[in-house]
Amino acid sequence: MPVLIALASAFAGGLIYWLVRLDGHVVVHAMFSAAARERRMRRSLDTQARAAVRSVTEPRDGALALMIRLGSADGVLLPAAERVVDHAGREIFGYGAKLTEHRAYADYVARNTPSFALLFREMAPLLEQKLAAAEREQLVGLLEEVAEAAGGITQARREMIDEVRARLLPTRRGA
């Protein structure tokens, strides 16, 4: 037992000596501050990724952003999909002459959100609260039109549309 006490006190004394005299506290501080800096950076990137989509308050703008994100390749809306998006914005959403403003805003939101999945997950509560069942069905139909116009419904686009359909158009039990 006295040997264990001697070893423990020697270890504690060595640790205190290292912390105080050999600047061990600087090493410990640097280690913890690097981890904290990493956490802050990750949190900042996550907040930045969600900032654009959280600024959307109008479900039509959100739907337009979803359509733009689905019809884009490498961040650029494909021309055929652009015609479908413009038609939907003008005729279905009723933007008329203000289409350019709303389209630019929706394009900003779509470009500044890292993925369709994140865009939709952040947008879903707004769409669920403010859209009627018929409007939700219409949105899924518009997404399918955009996907077809953007070169066809690929597996990735099908999964995106299925995610929207599953969340916005839940199947009824017993039906």
Residue pairs with C-beta under 8 A, 6 or more apart in sequence:
15 24
18 24
19 25
19 28
49 112
49 113
49 114
49 118
50 113
50 118
50 122
51 112
52 108
52 109
52 112
52 113
53 65
53 109
53 112
53 113
53 118
53 119
53 122
53 123
54 122
55 109
56 62
56 65
56 109
56 123
56 126
57 126
59 126
59 127
59 130
59 131
59 135
60 93
60 95
60 102
61 102
61 105
61 106
61 109
62 106
62 109
62 123
62 126
62 127
63 93
63 127
63 139
63 142
64 85
64 88
64 89
64 93
64 102
64 103
64 106
65 106
65 107
65 109
65 110
65 113
65 119
65 123
66 110
66 116
66 119
66 120
66 123
66 139
66 143
66 164
67 81
67 84
67 85
67 88
67 106
67 142
67 143
67 146
68 77
68 85
68 103
68 106
68 107
68 110
69 110
69 113
69 116
69 119
70 81
70 116
70 143
70 146
70 147
70 150
70 157
70 160
70 161
71 77
71 78
71 81
71 82
71 84
71 85
71 146
71 147
71 149
71 150
72 78
72 81
72 110
72 150
73 150
73 151
75 111
77 85
77 107
78 149
78 150
78 151
80 149
80 150
80 151
81 146
81 149
81 150
83 149
84 142
84 145
84 146
84 149
85 103
85 146
86 99
86 103
88 142
88 145
89 95
89 99
89 102
89 103
90 96
90 99
92 138
92 142
93 102
95 102
95 103
109 119
110 119
113 119
113 122
116 160
117 160
117 163
120 160
120 163
120 164
120 167
124 167
124 168
127 136
127 139
127 168
128 167
128 168
131 139
131 168
133 169
136 168
136 169
137 169
139 164
139 168
140 161
140 164
140 165
140 168
140 169
143 160
143 161
143 164
144 153
144 161
147 153
147 154
147 157
147 158
147 160
147 161
150 157
153 161
